[in-house]
Amino acid sequence: MPLFIRHLPKDDTKRLNFTGFVMVAAVSFCIVSSLQPRQATASSPDAPGGSSAPVPLEAEEEPTRGSVVNIIVIGGTGDLSTRYLWQGFFNLINEEKNQAFHLYAGSRMLQEDGEKEMKLILERNVSCSKVPASVAMTPEECERAKEVYKEKVTYHMLKKPEDYVVLCSNIQHTMRSVGLKEAGRIFYFSVPAFAYEGIAENINKVCRPAGDAWLRAVLEKPFGHDTASAKKLSSALKEHLAENEIYRIDHYLGKTGVQSILPFRALNEKNYGGIWNSENIERVEIVMKESLDSKGRIYFYDKYGVMRDVMQNHLTEIMALVAMEIPSNLSSIHDYQREKLALLSQVDHVTAEQAAIGQYESYVDEWREEMDKGEDDTSSVPTFAGVLFFVSSPRWKDVPFLMLSGKKLDEKQTYVRIVFKNSHFCTVTPNYAEGDHACRQKQIIFFIGSGNHPTIAVSRALRKPQVPKSWSIPDLDPDTNILGSPVKDFYAYSAGVELDAYSVLIKECYHGNRDKFIGSSELVASWDIWTPLLRALEDVPPMRYPGGKETGRWLDMEIQGRRLRSCHKNDRTWNIEDSNRFGMPSISGIPDTFRSNNLYTGSKEDTVSLLAKHLLVATQSAISSHGAFHVAFPGGNTPEMLFLHLFLRMRHTFPWRETHVWLTDERCVPLDSELSNFNVIYSKLLRYIPIPYTNIHPMPVQLAHGLCNLKDGGPELYSAEIKRLIPDQRFDFVVLGVGEDGHVASLFPHHEILVDKTNFVLFSDGAVQSSSPRRMTLGYSTINNSRNVAILITGERKRFLVEKLKQTHFKNATEFPVLGVAPNNGTLSWFIDHDALV
């Protein structure tokens, strides 16, 4: 049973009841069987100013015998409703035996189909084994109650506004037929967020309860994807619902471990209040590890990623409970929200250097399968993230809050760990068997969710905590470790069987306890923290990790001041300020160099992402030096994924207005031909980015005398343009693909122009196997005069070529023209994906 504590004013003779315990002025505990609802007022901190929505009465009356509460689950046939909600409402009805309930399920299914579906859902997914132990029922009584419950749920198709008119007319008719007054109405929005506004409008227009009955609308996350969208959604809802009618649910706030944090702090203020600060706390860890992958959720997950999915909401809420000041009156929603908002507003701006992101290796394959994508398509959504926070308050000055979450990790475990500084020095080797704990790590750990863990574990090096008398000391194996420390080092306590979080919060909603839900001000404050970081990480490729037990130490991190760094010895952290630190964790047996130059490898999407980041790095020094960035791109199939990455991931961050795009080579075809390299670059990249038209430089293959006519002097014209616009005639970056025969640009094996070391641009007719053998191409003199040259090789078909090139004694550029690429005073880097390399 979770711990709930409330501070009451000394003159308050009314006892407030909660789902666990009550703390009165004398600090005594008692178990309570019935709950009193909190008053919901329109004057709460989040009340809408000037809202057109009707505002309910400030005092919501306690539902009594002779009244009915109507519950409408919109999206009642969906996955969430099937797995959690119908069981949760069954538990509510059996806990609140003095209250009458009418239940309605709504979805877009036709009436007959929906009725059949609901019968199956209730039969298969409502179980007596999931009813809380506090409900006094025999198994036979519960089975009878279950049969009655199934008959209570009425299905309505809710597809059009007029369907809501029919629904609410039937609700009124049913209440009149049984002679009951309506106490209140709960609408549970178990639908995607884009449908919220329309549903809220329908409810406000035709489906509000009459008289002084209350209305509560429960909304599921996601509540937007950044600050702007969260504000927009909140504003749209407030056109139809008052703020104190909106219950944004975060099911983690219903978990026992989470609900215990703030009450435990209040109860142990004398024990730990004096050390709950930066002078005594080394760091705070908030960790949510999941062992499952994203299969079945990828359509949703790929839009949000780990940070939007669980960190902006679940883990940020937990951080607030750990770090906020304890409200002077825990029973006051106003005090609670004020302290929570104060904490969120004090979180420092988070930079990309305070984050590390990753993606498990099989994610892209799963994404392609579920999203019906091709082999060249990719996703860089993070499935793992570690983020370092700091709070600019006297209590938390310079204390790092490390938040971490990920999919497909080594185990399923969620916890909060407060790690204290230990200034105690033991001259004599401590004897832990005799209870000598002074030199052990001092920590307080809250475990959240299922698992063979206590609810709370406190180091014996700290004072023994106070806990409710109903809490028990779990019977743990003496050899058990708690986050690496022996269990005997801790005072460990269990709050009892973990209650279903949705059942807990459904009950809280029924009783109007809004402090277990998210207000609009808190929502926006949380997004204000996360939105700048999410934008900063848009162009940072995630590090790949194997997933599961094989991940090992790959994701270990180190706090360096206000930076978060990977500890993996083979990892090159992606830092756009240092191009030499780009890379993927090395696979055993793969060196860091190729033919004595830097090698960057990984999956095709990883390799392309790294090349894109190198391009971004090169822009900084180029623009700083001479005000522009000049890059030459090849055509063909190889660079298409690079163009896609530059468009999708760097459209807003790459300095396109200072960038000039040139071509390494071009076929002698019209520029709008499907065979034209320029057409490939234009259709895959240039048409989508904000680059000035005058910064695009196609090769002049079609002039007055036709295609690649010597009379027009096309190579000379392109050379002149290069000399006119590029300082020292040095490209800042040249990207080269390599054909299976080893050709680069249009420099083909055994062709006479390979010996030309002077001309900047030449004609070539070496593509004898091609339908367009005649080309225009940059020469070796231009390529090797560049500041940076990147050779990109991808795909299994290039494996034979790469094996040949691995033989460093082989230097025949006539047979393999790629070997003639050797920058005079620049950097050569090889980007070879795993398919071609191993």
N, C-alpha and C positions, 0 to 999 in steps of 0.2 A: 504493500500500500504506500503511495507516495506521501511525502511530507509536505504539508501546507501550513504556513505560519502566518498569522495576521497580528499586527500590533493594533490594539484598541485604545482609544483615548480613555483616560482614567475615569471620566464621568460617564462613560458609555456603558449602560447596564444591559444593553442588548448583546446577545451572543451571536457572532457570525459563524456560520457552519460551512465546512469545506469537505472536500472529498477525502480528507485524511484526518487532519487534526486541527484544533483551534488553540491558539495561544492567547490567553487572557492576561490581564495585568499581573496576576500572580504567577505567570509562566507555568501553568498547569496544562495537561493534555487530556483530551477526552475524545472518544470516538462518537461520531454523530451519524444519525441514520437518515435525517431529512435535511434538505438544503433550502436556504432562503435566497431568492434571486437578488442580485445587485440592481440598484436603480440605474436605469439608463437615462441620461439627460442630454438634451440638445445643446447644453453648454459645455460639453466636454472639449478638451483641447483640439479635437479634430472635427468639431461640428462645422458644417458648411456655412459659410457666410453668404447670405442672400440666396440660398438654394431655393429652387422652385418646388422641391419635393416637400410634401406634407411632413411635418415634424411630429412624432408621437408625443404623448404625454410624458412629462419628466419622470413621474413615478410609475413604474410598471408593476401592476398588482401581482401578488403571488397567486398562481393558478390554484384554484380550490375545487373541491368536489362540486359538481354541477356545471363545470366549465370544460371546454375542449380546446386542445391545441392541434391545429392542422399542420401537417408536415407534407411538403411537396418537394420531391426530389426530381429536379429537371436534369435529364440525362440518366434516368433511373435504370436504363438497361445497359449502361456503359460499364467499362472495366472497373473503375473505382467504386461505383455503386455495388457492383456484383461482389467484389472482393471485401469491401469494408463497410459501406454505408448501411446496407440493409441489416447486417448483423449489429451495427452500432445502434440503430433505432430500435431493434428488438431488445437489446440490453437496456436502453433507456426506458422503454415501456414497462419492463419487468422491475426496474429499480423504482420507478415512479408510479406505484400501484394506485395512488389516490388521484391520479390525473387521467382523464380520458384523452385519447389520441385518435385522430383520423389521419390515415396515410394515403398519399397519392404519388404515383409514379408517372412521369411525363417523358416522352421522347418523340423523335420524328417518325417512328414506326407507325404504320397504319393501326387502327384500333384493334382489329382482330389479331394481327401479328404481335402487337405489343402485349396484349393480354396473355397470349400463349408464352411469350418470352418471359414475362414476369413470373408466371407460375413455375417455370423451370428454374429461374434464378433463385426464388425464395426456397424452393424445395432443395436445391443443391448447395446453397451457400449460407443458409441460416442454421446455426448449430447450437444445441444446448451446451456443448462442451466449451463454448466460448463465452458463456454468460458469467459475469463476475461472481466470485465465491461469496461476496457479500449479499447476493440475492438469495433469500431463503426459499428454495423450491426443491422438491424432490424431483428426480428424473422424470417421473410420470407426469407431475404437474407441469414441468417445463415442456414436455412433448405436447401436452394439451394446449399450453399457451402458444406454442409454435403454430399449431393448426389454426388457432383463433387469429394469430398475427397474419398469417398468409391470406386469410379472408378479409382482413382489414385494409389491405393495400388495393387501391383502385387505380386502374391504368387510364391515362388520357393521352391522346395524341396532341403534342404541342409543336405545331409547325408554323402556324400563321397567327396573327394577332387575334383573330376571332376564336381560335382554339382556347385562348386564355379566358375569353368571355364565357365559353361553355364550361370550362373547368371551375371557375369561380362561382358561376351560377349553381353548379352541382354541389360545391362546398356549402353554400348558403342553404340550399334545399335540404342537404343531409343534416345540418345542424337544426333546422326547424323541425325536421321529422323526428329527431330524438329529444327535442326540447332542451338543448344545451346552449349556454352562452359561450361565445368564443373568447378565450383568454389571450390567444396569440397565434401567430402564423409564422412558420419557418419555411423559407425557400432555400433549398440547397442547390447551388449552381454547379452541377457535376458535368460541365461542358467546357469547350475551349473558350479562352478569354475573349476572342473576337465576338462571341455571341452575348457577352454580358450586357452590353448597353441596350440591345434590342429587348432582351428579356426583362431588364430593369424597367424599361419604358412600358412594356405591357403590364407588368405588375402594378406600377404606379397608376396607370390609367384605369385599369379595370379589375384589379385583383387585390387591392388593399383590404385588410379587415375593417369592419365597421366599428364605430364607437371608440372606446378606449383600449381596445385590444392592440397588443404590440405586434410589430413586424420585424423579423430578422432575416437577412439575406446572407447566406454563407457562401463565400467565394473561394475557389481553389486557385493555387498558383499555376502558372506564372502570372505575376502582377506586373506586366511590362517586361521589356528586355533592356531598358536603360532609364535614366532619369526622365527624359522627355516623354517616352511612351507611358511610364508609370503615372506621370502627372496628367497626361491626356486621358488615360483610362479613369483615373480618380475623378477628374472634372466631369467626364461624361456620366459617370455613375451618380455624382452628386446632383445632376439635373433631375434625378428621379428618386433617389434614396437619401435620407439623412445619414450623416456619418455614423451616428450611434445605432443605425439599423444595419450597418455593413460589418460583417464578421469575416475578415480575411483569415483563412485558416492556414496555419503552418503546423502540420501534424507532429513535428518534432517538439512543439511546445506542450504536447500531451504525453510525452514520454516521462516516465518516473524520474530518471536521472536528471532531466532538464528541469522538471518541476521542483526538484529538491534543492537546486543551487541557491537561489535567493533566500528561501526560508532557512536553509542550513547556515548561510552566512549570518542571518539575523539572530538565529538561536545561539550561535557561537561567537557573537560579537566580542564578548569578554575574552574568549580564548584566542581568537585570531584577528580581531579588528585592528590591534596595534601592529600587526606584522603584515597586513594586507596592503602593502605599498612597495614603492620602488626601493626603499632601503633594505628590504628583506626578501623580495621576490626576484629571482633570476630571470624567469621567463614563464609564459603561459602557453600551453599547447592545446589546440582544439583540433581533434583528429577524427576523421570519418573515413574508414577504409571499407571498401566493398570488394568482395571476392568475385562477384558476378560480372559478366561483361554487359554490353549494351544491346544485345540481340533482342529484337522485339520492340525496342523503344527508340531505334535509331532515327526514325522520321521526326520524333520530337527532340531527341538528344542532340542531333546534329545542328539544330537551330540554336541551341543554348549552351551546350558544353558544361563541364563540371562546375565552373564558377557561377554561372547563372542557375544551374540546376539545384545545387545544394549549398553553395558557399555564401552567396548574396543573401540567402534567406535563413536556412536552418542554422548554419554555423555563425553567422553574424548575430542572430538572436541569442545564441549561447554566449558569445563574447560579451554582449551587452549585460547579460545576467551576472557574469563573472566580474565585470569591471565597473558597472554603474554604482553610484552611491546607493546605499540601502534607503528606500523611501522612509520618511518619518512615520508615515501611516501606511502600512502595506495593504490595508483594505481600501485605500483611496486610489481609484483609477487615475485621478488627476496627478497625484504624487508619483505614482508609478511611471506614467508616461513622461512626466517632466524630467525625472532622473534618467530615464532611458534616452530621451532625445538629447539631453545634455551630454551624455556619454558619446552618442553617435556623432554629435557635432564637434567633439574634441578629437576624433580620429584624424591623424595627420594624412595629408595627401600621399597616396601610394604610387610609386614609380615602377617601371618595368624591372628595375634592378632589385626590387623587393619581391619578385615572383619567379617561380620556376614552373614550367608547364611540360606535360608529356602526353603521349598517346600510345596505348598498347598496340603491339605490332599487327595484330589481326583485325584492328578496327576498320581499316580502309577496305579490306576484303569483305567484311560484314556489311559495310556501308554500300559498297557497289552492289552486293546481292540484294539487299532490302530496298535500295533506291533505284535499282535497275540501271546502274551506271556502267560505262565502258572501262576498259583497262587503262585508258589514258586519263580518266577522271580521278580526282582525289579529294580528300577532305583533310583539313588541318585542325579540326576542332579538338581542343584538349580534353582528354579523359582523366587527366591527373593535374593537380595544381598545388603548389605550396606558396603561400603568401605571408609576408611579414608586415605586421601592423604596429604602429606606435600611437600612443594616446597622449596628447599635450595637456595633461593635467598634473598638478603636484603629486597626486597619489601614484601616477603611472609613468612619471618622467623616465624615458629611455628604457622602459621594460618592453622587450619584444613579445608580441603576441603572434605565435606561429600557427597559422591555420592551414590545414592540409586535408585533401580529399582526393580519392581516385577510384576508378573502376578497375576490375580485374587485378587486384592486389593480392597479397599472400594470405589474407584472412579478412573476415568481416568483424569489425570492431570500431566502436565509437566511444570516445572518452574526452574528458577535459582534465588536464594535469597542470596544477599550479606547482612549479618547482621553486623552492626557497633557496636562498643563498645559505651556505654553511660555513661559518667562520670558526667552527669548533675544531681544534687540533688535538688529536689524541696522541699523547706521548707514548702511552703503552698500547700495544696492539689490542684493539677491542675484542672482547669475547662475546660475539653475537648470540651464542648458545645460552649465555647467562643473562641475556636481555640488555646487553650494553649496546644501545642504538645511537649514541650521541654523534658518532662519526658517519652514520648512514645518511643517504640523500634524504632531505626533508621535502615531503610533497603531500599534496592532497589531490585525490583523483576521484572524479565523478564518472562512473560508467553509464552509458546510455544505450538502451535497447536490450535485446535478448543476448544471452551468452552466460557462460558459467563464471560470472564475476559478481562481486558485491556491488551494491549501489554506490557506496562511498568507501574509500580506503584512505586512512590518514596515517602518516608515518608516526611510529612510536617515539621518534625524536621530537615530535611536537606534543602539545598538551592533548590529553584524551578528550575527544569531542563529546558534546551533548547530542543525543538523538532521541526520538520518541520511544517510549517504553515498548510500543508494539513492534519496533524494529528488532531484528534478530541478528545474532552473530552467525554467519553462514558456516556450514560444516565443510570447510575447504581442505583438500589434500595438503598435508604439511609440506609436500614437495612442490606445491604450486608456486609459480612465479606471478607477480603482479607487475607487468611492464618491466620485467627483467630483475626485479628485486624479490627476495623470498617473502612469502606471505606472512611469516612470523614477524616481519618488520613493520606490520601495519595493524592499526585498529580497523577492522573491517566490519561493515554492517550491511544488512540487506533489508530493503523496504517491503519485501514480499514478492508475490507473483507480479510480473510486469503486465499491467493492464493494456489493452489495445488502445493506442493513442487516439484513434478516431472515435472510439466509444467515449473516452474521457472528454474530448473536446465537444462532441455532440451534447453531452450532458452539461458542459460549461455554457454552451450556447443557449440551451434551454433555460438555464438559470441566469442568463444575461451577464456572465462574468467576462467582460470584454478585455481584461488584462491578459487573457490567454490567446488573444487574437491580435492582428497587426492593424494599427491605425494608419491613416493615409500619411500623416506627418512622419511617422517612423519609417514607413515604406520609402518615401522620397529621400529621407536622410540616409537610409541604407544604400539606395541607388546612387546618391551623390558620392559615396565612398567608392563604389565599384565601377561606375561608368568611366572615369578617366583611365583607370587601370585596364579595363577591357579594351578601350580604344588603343592604348599604348602597346598592347600585346597582339593586335590584329595581324601584324606582319611578322610576328615572331613564330617560326616553325616549332612545333613541340618536339621534344626529344622522344625517340621511340624507346619503349621498354618491353621486355618479353611478355610480361603478364603472368599472374599467378605466382606460384612458389619460385619459378625461374627468375623472377625479377631480382631476387637477392638484394644486393646493396646498391643497385643502379639508381634508386631514387633518394638515397641518403643526401641530406643537405647540411650546410654549415652556415651559421649566422656570422657574418663579418661586418660588425658595426651595424649599419642600416641596410646592408645588402644580404641577399640570400644566394648562396652558391652551391652548385652540385658538388658532391664529394666523389663522384665516380671518377676513378683515375684516368679512364680513357675518354672522358667526356670533354668536349670543347664547348664551353658555354656560349650560347648565341648572344653576342654583345656587339651591336652595330658600331661601337666605337673602336673595335679592334678586330679587323678582318682576319688576323691570324688565329683567332680563337673560335672560328666557325667550325662546325663539323658534327658528325654523328659519333656516338660511342663506337669504338672500333670492335669489329668482330675478330675473334681469335684467329690469327694466321693472316690477317690482312694488314699490310704495312701502312704507314701514314704517307708514304711517298710512292710515286710512279715515275720511272725513268729520271730519278733524282729531283723531281719537282713535287709540290704539294698534291696529295690525292685526297679527294672528298668523295665519300661513297655512302650508300644506303639504298633504300628502295628508290624507285624512279622518282616518286614524289618528294622524298627526302632530298635526293641529289639536286633536283631542280630548285627546291626551296633554298638550299644552301647557295646555289649559284645566284639566285635572285637577291639574297642578302649581300653577297659579295658585290653585286652591282650597286646596291644601295650604299654600301660603304664607300665605294669608289666615287660616287657622286659628291660626297662631302669634300674630299680633298681637291677634286677637280673644280668644283664651283668656287671653293675658297681661293684656289690658285688663279684661275683665269675666267671665272664667271659663267662657265658653261660645262656641260658634260657631253662628250661626243662618244657614241657607242655604235658599233657596226654589228648588225644581226645577220645570221644566215637565214635561208628559207628551208624548205623541205619539211619532213615530218618530225625530226628530232626536237626542234625548239618549240613546237606547238604548246607543250605543257608549260614551258617557261613563259610564253606569252599569256597563257591562261592565268598563271600565278601572278604575274605582274599586273594584270587587269583586275582580278578578283581580290587580291590581297594587298596591292600597293597602289591602287588607283589614287588614293587620297594622300598617301605619304611619300611617294616617290616624287622628286622635283621635276615633273614633266615639263614645266614651262622653261626650265633652263637646260633641258635635254635635247640634243640633236640626234636623230636616228638616221644611220647610214646603212647601206647594204654591203655584205662581203662579196656577193656575186648575184648575177641575174641571168635568167634565160633570155634568149633573143625572141621574146614573144610580147604581144601587147600587155600593158600593165594590168588590164582587167581580165587577162586570161587566167584560167584555173591553174596553169602551169607557172605563172609568174610568182617569183619569190616575194616581190613587193605586195602582190595581192594577198598572199598568205599572211604577211606581217600586218597589212592593213585590216584584213577581215578578222584576224584573231586578237589584235592589240590596238592598233592606232585609232581605229574608229571609236574606241571606248574610253580613251584617255584624254585629259585636257592638255594636249600638246599643240603648240602653235603650228599652223600649216607651214610656215616658212622654216620650221625646224625639221621638216621631213625631207629627206634627200634620196629619192629613187635614182637608180642608175639610168642614164639617158640611152636606152636601147632602141628607142623608136623616135627618129628625127626626120628631117626633110626627105632623105633618100630611102627611107624605109627602116627595116629592122637591122641593126648592127652593121650598117654600111660604113666602110672605111672612109668614104668621102665626108661623112658627118663628123668624124673625129670624136666619137663618144668617149673613149677612154681618156683622151686629153682634156675634154671638158670636165669630166668627173675629177681628174687629178687637179685641175685648176681650182675647182670649187673646194676641194680638200685643203689646198694650199692657202686659199683665201680665208677660210673660216676656222681652220684648226691651227693653234699655235704650234710651231715647230713641226707641223705636219704629223703630229703624234696623236693617234686615237687614245682616248682615256681607257677604253675597254673594247676588245674585239671578242665576240663569241663565235666559236667555230664548231660546227658539227663535223662528223667524220663518216664517210661512206664505207661500205663493206670492203671496198677495194683500197681504202686508206686515203682517199682524196679529201681535201679540205677546200672550202670555198669552191671555185671551179678549177683548181689545180689538180689535174688528173695524172695518174701514173704514166711515166715514159713520154710525157709531152714536152715539146721543145721549150715551152715557156718556163719550165721549172728551173732552167739555168739563168733566166732573166732576173738579175738582182737589183735592177735600177728603176724600171718602170713602176709607177705607183698603181696604175690600172691597165689591164690588158684584155684583149679578146682571147678566148680559148675555144677550141673546137674538139677538146679531148673526150667529151662525153659521148663516145661512139655508140654506146648501147642505148642511148636515150633518144626519145622522139624529138628532142630539141637539143642537139649536140652543141650548137654554137652558144657561147656564153660571154658575158663580161665579168671580170673578176678582179678583186684586189690582188696585187702581187706580193711575193715574199717581202719585198722591201717595205711595203706599207704595213703588213701584218707584224713583222719583226721590229718595226719602229714604235709599236704601241706600248703604252705604259702597263696594261694588263691584258693578257690573253687567256681565255678560258676555253678548254676543249671539252665538249660535252658528248659523251658516248653512252647510249642506253640500249637495252634490249638484248635478248639471247642471240639474235642474228649477228651481233658484233663480237661475240665471245671469241671466235677464231682470230679475228683481227687483234683483239686485246691480248690474247695469248702470244701472238707473234710480237707485239710491241713490248711485252714483258721481258723479252730477251734483249737486255740492254746492249749487248754487243752488236745487235742488228741496227745499222744506222743508214740504210739505203733509202734516201729520200726520193730517189727516182722510182723505186718500186712502191714505196708508201709515202706519198707527199706530206703526210702529217708530220713526218720526222724532220721536215725542213722548217717547221715552226720553232723558232728559237729567238725570243726577244733579245735585242741587243742590250738594252738597258731597262728592261721591264720584268714583270713577273708572269710566269707561265704556271697555270694550275689545271689539273686534270679532274674532271667531274665524271665519274664512271659509276653507273648503278650496279647493284649486286648481280642482276641478270647478265650483264656483260662481263663482270669482273670475276665471278666465282662460279 
